[in-house]
Structures are given as C-alpha cells and as structure tokens.
Amino acid sequence: MATREKRLAQFDGNGAPSPDQCVEVLCEDHSGTYQLPFACRFIDGQWRNDTTGGALEVNVIAWRKPREKQAGLV
C-alpha cells in the first residue's frame, strides 16, 4: 500500500489551480488517502466535480494536472 508521503509526492500542484483547469485530486479521510476517479475544478474557493458541477464533500489535500493515459494499459 502506498504511503501518504509517496502519494503526496505524485501530486505536484502548487497553490490553487485556475477555474478553467481540469485536475486530478488526492483526498484524505480517517481511512487514508485516495484519488478521486473523476476530474475536478476549483471554482470560487470550492472543489467541484468537472462533469456534474457538484461540490465535493471531501478533504482535498493535493492536486495535479491530468496524466496521459498510455495506450494498451488498463
């Protein structure tokens, strides 16, 4: 299992992303850290699901630009 520090090292976003920037987020709760399976945006001081526009009710601790998917990998 990846440690919190290893996961944080993979998320290199500094400050807050611009509202027009779609990003991946790392969240944390009492069970540990996890990446949400959908893209998000940071709009007016609030994290939102990029597809639905719904506000996230999670503790976002880091973000990064989306990673390129490699062909042939699942």
C-alpha positions as a LaTeX table, in Angstrom:
\begin{tabular}{lrrr}
\hline
Residue & $x$ (\AA) & $y$ (\AA) & $z$ (\AA) \\
\hline
Met1 & 0.00 & 0.00 & 0.00 \\
Ala2 & 1.33 & 3.44 & $-0.91$ \\
Thr3 & 2.20 & 5.69 & 1.99 \\
Arg4 & 0.74 & 9.16 & 2.39 \\
Glu5 & 4.12 & 10.72 & 1.57 \\
Lys6 & 4.52 & 8.69 & $-1.64$ \\
Arg7 & 1.05 & 9.66 & $-2.83$ \\
Leu8 & 1.60 & 13.33 & $-1.99$ \\
Ala9 & 4.87 & 13.26 & $-3.96$ \\
Gln10 & 2.88 & 12.28 & $-7.07$ \\
Phe11 & 0.66 & 15.37 & $-6.81$ \\
Asp12 & 2.68 & 18.43 & $-7.68$ \\
Gly13 & 0.10 & 21.21 & $-7.90$ \\
Asn14 & 1.05 & 24.37 & $-6.04$ \\
Gly15 & $-1.48$ & 26.86 & $-4.76$ \\
Ala16 & $-4.92$ & 26.62 & $-6.33$ \\
Pro17 & $-5.50$ & 25.72 & $-9.98$ \\
Ser18 & $-7.30$ & 28.23 & $-12.19$ \\
Pro19 & $-11.07$ & 27.63 & $-12.55$ \\
Asp20 & $-10.65$ & 26.67 & $-16.22$ \\
Gln21 & $-8.12$ & 23.96 & $-15.34$ \\
Cys22 & $-9.36$ & 20.37 & $-15.05$ \\
Val23 & $-7.26$ & 18.44 & $-12.48$ \\
Glu24 & $-6.91$ & 15.16 & $-10.57$ \\
Val25 & $-7.22$ & 15.43 & $-6.78$ \\
Leu26 & $-5.88$ & 13.50 & $-3.82$ \\
Cys27 & $-8.21$ & 13.29 & $-0.84$ \\
Glu28 & $-7.80$ & 12.15 & 2.75 \\
Asp29 & $-10.14$ & 10.81 & 5.41 \\
His30 & $-9.94$ & 8.61 & 8.51 \\
Ser31 & $-9.12$ & 5.59 & 6.31 \\
Gly32 & $-6.20$ & 7.19 & 4.45 \\
Thr33 & $-5.53$ & 8.89 & 1.12 \\
Tyr34 & $-7.20$ & 8.21 & $-2.20$ \\
Gln35 & $-7.51$ & 9.73 & $-5.66$ \\
Leu36 & $-10.97$ & 10.53 & $-6.95$ \\
Pro37 & $-11.83$ & 8.65 & $-10.17$ \\
Phe38 & $-13.08$ & 11.79 & $-11.93$ \\
Ala39 & $-11.70$ & 15.19 & $-12.91$ \\
Cys40 & $-12.32$ & 18.22 & $-10.71$ \\
Arg41 & $-12.15$ & 22.00 & $-10.88$ \\
Phe42 & $-11.51$ & 24.59 & $-8.16$ \\
Ile43 & $-14.15$ & 27.30 & $-8.60$ \\
Asp44 & $-14.80$ & 30.22 & $-6.24$ \\
Gly45 & $-12.85$ & 28.55 & $-3.42$ \\
Gln46 & $-14.64$ & 25.21 & $-3.74$ \\
Trp47 & $-13.70$ & 21.88 & $-5.33$ \\
Arg48 & $-16.27$ & 20.62 & $-7.84$ \\
Asn49 & $-16.82$ & 17.51 & $-9.97$ \\
Asp50 & $-15.96$ & 18.59 & $-13.51$ \\
Thr51 & $-18.75$ & 16.53 & $-15.09$ \\
Thr52 & $-21.66$ & 17.20 & $-12.74$ \\
Gly53 & $-20.59$ & 20.53 & $-11.25$ \\
Gly54 & $-21.45$ & 19.18 & $-7.81$ \\
Ala55 & $-19.45$ & 20.36 & $-4.81$ \\
Leu56 & $-17.07$ & 17.81 & $-3.30$ \\
Glu57 & $-17.66$ & 16.86 & 0.30 \\
Val58 & $-14.16$ & 15.52 & 0.87 \\
Asn59 & $-10.87$ & 16.84 & 2.22 \\
Val60 & $-8.71$ & 17.58 & $-0.85$ \\
Ile61 & $-5.05$ & 17.64 & 0.18 \\
Ala62 & $-3.31$ & 17.87 & $-3.22$ \\
Trp63 & $-3.90$ & 18.20 & $-6.96$ \\
Arg64 & $-2.09$ & 17.70 & $-10.27$ \\
Lys65 & $-2.65$ & 18.13 & $-13.98$ \\
Pro66 & $-4.19$ & 15.01 & $-15.54$ \\
Arg67 & $-1.68$ & 12.35 & $-16.51$ \\
Glu68 & $-1.57$ & 11.00 & $-20.05$ \\
Lys69 & $-3.10$ & 7.54 & $-20.42$ \\
Gln70 & $-0.73$ & 5.06 & $-22.04$ \\
Ala71 & $-2.16$ & 3.08 & $-24.94$ \\
Gly72 & $-2.74$ & $-0.59$ & $-24.18$ \\
Leu73 & $-2.78$ & $-0.18$ & $-20.40$ \\
Val74 & $-5.91$ & $-0.64$ & $-18.35$ \\
\hline
\end{tabular}
